[in-house]
Amino acid sequence: MTVTRMDNVGIVVESLDAAISFFSEVGLKLEGRAMIEGEWAGRVTGLGSQRVEIAMMATPDGHSRLELSRFLTPPVVADHRNAPVNALGYLRVMFAVDDIDETLARLRKQGAQLVGDVVQYEEIYRLCYIRGPEGLLIGLAEELRPRGPGRRDS
């Protein structure tokens, strides 16, 4: 096996402060913030010389991370934030939450908007999509069944 874990998901934003505030309200913890710049970084991304401010945020269990990036140079060249849920490419991140209604109430105070409805899938999940700061699309999933023997903890 070559993959040992998924390290992070990257999201490019205009306002790092707004994104940090929003994802903190989701429940992620800020691990650090740094400026990444120079020729070595551009060799990884293929962008040449770049200057990017990043923030790493981790889920409470420590298994998943978001890398929030604000590009200073080179400038952003495309904007996919308002793409519909059936657009090609990476689109959204889904977070497991304890209480979807309480989470929605907190995120609405941060300007989040429900995309459709909160729906229930059988007796297993309540699910929804929301648009957060800058139109970022995220999903919320509340598991209705308690975890038990033989169930996969993910």
C-alpha positions as CSV (number, residue, x, y, z in Angstrom):
1,M,0.0,0.0,0.0
2,T,1.4,3.4,-0.9
3,V,-1.1,5.8,0.8
4,T,-0.9,6.0,4.6
5,R,-3.6,8.7,5.0
6,M,-5.2,11.7,3.4
7,D,-3.2,14.6,4.7
8,N,-5.4,17.6,3.8
9,V,-7.8,19.3,1.5
10,G,-6.9,22.7,0.0
11,I,-9.3,25.5,-0.4
12,V,-8.3,28.9,-1.9
13,V,-10.0,31.9,-0.4
14,E,-9.9,35.7,-0.6
15,S,-10.2,36.3,3.1
16,L,-8.2,34.0,5.3
17,D,-9.6,35.6,8.5
18,A,-13.2,35.0,7.4
19,A,-12.5,31.4,6.4
20,I,-10.7,30.7,9.7
21,S,-13.6,32.2,11.6
22,F,-16.1,30.1,9.7
23,F,-14.3,26.8,9.9
24,S,-13.6,27.4,13.6
25,E,-17.4,27.7,14.1
26,V,-17.8,24.4,12.2
27,G,-15.5,22.9,14.9
28,L,-12.0,22.9,13.3
29,K,-9.0,24.1,15.3
30,L,-6.4,26.4,13.9
31,E,-3.1,24.6,14.0
32,G,-1.0,27.4,12.4
33,R,-0.7,30.2,10.0
34,A,2.3,31.0,7.7
35,M,3.5,32.7,4.6
36,I,4.8,30.3,2.0
37,E,6.9,31.9,-0.7
38,G,9.7,31.4,-3.1
39,E,11.0,29.4,-5.9
40,W,10.9,26.0,-4.0
41,A,7.1,26.4,-3.4
42,G,6.5,27.3,-7.0
43,R,8.3,24.1,-8.1
44,V,5.7,22.0,-6.1
45,T,2.6,23.8,-7.5
46,G,4.0,24.6,-11.0
47,L,3.2,28.3,-10.6
48,G,6.8,29.6,-10.5
49,S,7.6,32.1,-7.8
50,Q,4.6,32.4,-5.5
51,R,3.6,34.1,-2.2
52,V,0.7,32.4,-0.4
53,E,-0.6,32.9,3.1
54,I,-1.9,29.6,4.5
55,A,-3.7,28.4,7.6
56,M,-3.9,24.7,8.6
57,M,-7.1,23.7,10.4
58,A,-7.7,20.3,12.0
59,T,-10.8,18.3,12.9
60,P,-11.3,17.6,16.6
61,D,-10.2,14.0,16.1
62,G,-7.0,15.1,14.5
63,H,-7.4,12.9,11.5
64,S,-8.4,15.5,8.9
65,R,-7.1,18.9,7.9
66,L,-8.0,21.8,5.7
67,E,-5.3,24.0,4.2
68,L,-6.8,27.4,3.6
69,S,-4.7,29.4,1.1
70,R,-4.8,33.1,0.1
71,F,-2.7,33.7,-3.0
72,L,-0.9,37.1,-3.1
73,T,1.2,36.2,-6.2
74,P,0.5,34.9,-8.7
75,P,-3.1,36.2,-8.7
76,V,-6.1,33.8,-8.7
77,V,-7.0,32.8,-12.2
78,A,-10.4,31.1,-11.9
79,D,-13.4,31.2,-9.6
80,H,-15.4,28.0,-8.9
81,R,-17.1,29.1,-5.7
82,N,-20.6,29.4,-7.2
83,A,-20.4,26.1,-9.2
84,P,-23.5,23.9,-8.8
85,V,-23.2,20.6,-6.9
86,N,-23.0,18.7,-10.2
87,A,-20.0,20.6,-11.5
88,L,-16.9,18.6,-12.5
89,G,-13.9,18.6,-10.2
90,Y,-13.4,19.0,-6.5
91,L,-16.4,20.6,-5.1
92,R,-17.1,20.3,-1.4
93,V,-16.0,18.9,2.0
94,M,-18.5,17.0,4.1
95,F,-18.3,17.3,7.9
96,A,-19.8,14.9,10.4
97,V,-21.6,16.9,13.2
98,D,-23.3,15.9,16.4
99,D,-26.3,18.1,15.9
100,I,-27.1,19.5,12.5
101,D,-29.7,22.0,13.6
102,E,-27.4,23.5,16.3
103,T,-24.5,23.6,13.8
104,L,-26.7,25.4,11.2
105,A,-27.8,27.9,13.7
106,R,-24.2,28.8,14.6
107,L,-23.1,28.9,11.0
108,R,-26.0,31.1,9.9
109,K,-24.6,33.7,12.3
110,Q,-21.4,33.5,10.2
111,G,-23.5,34.2,7.0
112,A,-23.9,30.6,5.9
113,Q,-26.9,29.9,3.7
114,L,-28.7,26.5,3.3
115,V,-28.5,25.4,-0.3
116,G,-31.6,23.2,-0.4
117,D,-33.2,21.5,2.6
118,V,-32.0,19.5,5.5
119,V,-33.0,16.0,4.5
120,Q,-33.1,12.6,6.2
121,Y,-31.7,9.5,4.5
122,E,-33.6,6.5,5.9
123,E,-32.9,6.3,9.7
124,I,-29.2,6.7,9.1
125,Y,-28.3,10.4,8.4
126,R,-29.6,14.0,8.3
127,L,-27.7,15.8,5.6
128,C,-27.5,19.3,4.0
129,Y,-25.3,21.5,1.9
130,I,-24.5,25.1,2.9
131,R,-22.6,27.9,1.3
132,G,-20.2,29.6,3.7
133,P,-17.9,32.6,3.3
134,E,-17.2,33.5,-0.3
135,G,-19.8,30.9,-1.5
136,L,-17.7,27.9,-0.4
137,L,-19.8,24.8,-0.5
138,I,-19.7,22.3,2.5
139,G,-21.8,19.5,3.6
140,L,-23.0,18.6,7.0
141,A,-24.0,15.0,8.1
142,E,-25.6,14.0,11.4
143,E,-25.5,10.3,12.0
144,L,-28.8,9.2,13.6
145,R,-27.8,5.6,14.5
146,P,-25.5,5.2,17.4
147,R,-22.2,3.4,16.5
148,G,-22.2,-0.2,17.6
149,P,-20.3,-3.4,17.3
150,G,-19.5,-4.2,13.6
151,R,-20.1,-0.6,12.5
152,R,-17.2,1.3,10.9
153,D,-16.0,4.3,12.8
154,S,-14.9,6.8,10.2
